[in-house]
Amino acid sequence: MAALSVVVVSADREVWSGEATRVVARTTEGEIGILAGHEPLLGLVAGGEVRILTTEGSTVRAQADGGFLSVANDRVSVVADAASIVG
């Protein structure tokens, strides 16, 4: 299965980066799920939880407030005003 390269950053630091099979995030247009091969996308983060299913099968949960989400060439970047790992 193809993997996504994912990075979650806040205004002052990198919060998480790694390989994933799926990313689910809330945008101003609604919740979106991203898999490998997704069309290029740029969306506004609406605030809330970003769920990342890693290639190892674990789920990383990050709280992201404000900012944007970018998808291109199996790379997902969540650039938030404020972000942190939850639990």
C-alpha positions in Angstrom: 0.0 0.0 0.0 1.3 3.4 -0.9 2.2 5.8 2.0 1.7 9.5 2.6 4.5 11.7 4.0 2.8 13.8 6.7 4.0 16.8 8.7 2.1 18.7 11.3 3.6 22.1 12.3 2.6 25.0 14.5 3.8 28.5 14.2 6.8 27.8 16.4 7.7 24.1 15.9 7.2 20.8 14.2 4.6 18.8 16.1 4.8 15.4 14.2 6.1 14.0 11.0 6.2 10.5 9.5 4.6 8.1 7.1 0.9 7.4 7.1 -1.8 5.5 5.2 -4.6 7.9 6.0 -5.1 11.4 7.3 -8.5 12.8 8.5 -8.9 16.5 9.2 -11.6 19.1 9.7 -11.6 22.0 7.2 -13.9 24.9 6.8 -15.7 22.9 4.0 -16.1 19.9 6.4 -14.2 16.8 7.4 -11.9 15.3 4.7 -10.1 12.0 4.5 -6.9 11.8 2.5 -5.3 8.6 1.1 -2.3 8.1 -1.2 -3.0 9.3 -4.7 -5.3 12.1 -3.5 -5.7 15.1 -5.9 -3.8 18.2 -5.0 -5.7 20.2 -2.4 -5.4 23.4 -0.3 -7.9 23.9 2.5 -8.4 26.0 5.6 -8.1 24.2 8.9 -11.3 24.7 10.9 -9.8 23.7 14.2 -10.2 20.4 15.8 -8.6 17.0 15.7 -6.4 15.7 12.9 -6.2 11.9 12.9 -3.2 10.2 11.3 -3.2 6.4 10.8 0.5 5.6 10.6 2.0 2.9 8.4 2.6 0.8 11.6 -1.2 0.9 12.3 -1.2 3.3 15.3 -3.3 6.5 15.3 -1.7 9.8 16.1 -4.2 12.6 17.2 -3.2 16.2 16.9 -5.2 19.3 17.9 -4.8 21.9 15.1 -6.3 25.4 15.4 -6.3 27.7 12.4 -3.9 27.6 9.4 -4.1 25.4 6.3 -3.9 21.9 5.0 -1.9 21.1 1.8 -1.9 17.9 -0.2 0.3 17.3 -3.3 2.2 14.3 -4.6 1.4 12.1 -1.5 2.7 14.8 0.9 0.3 16.2 3.5 1.2 19.3 5.4 -0.9 20.7 8.2 0.4 24.2 9.0 -1.6 25.4 12.0 -1.5 28.6 14.1 -1.4 26.3 17.1 -1.0 22.5 17.2 -0.2 19.8 19.7 -0.4 16.0 20.1 -3.5 14.9 22.0 -3.3 12.0 24.5 
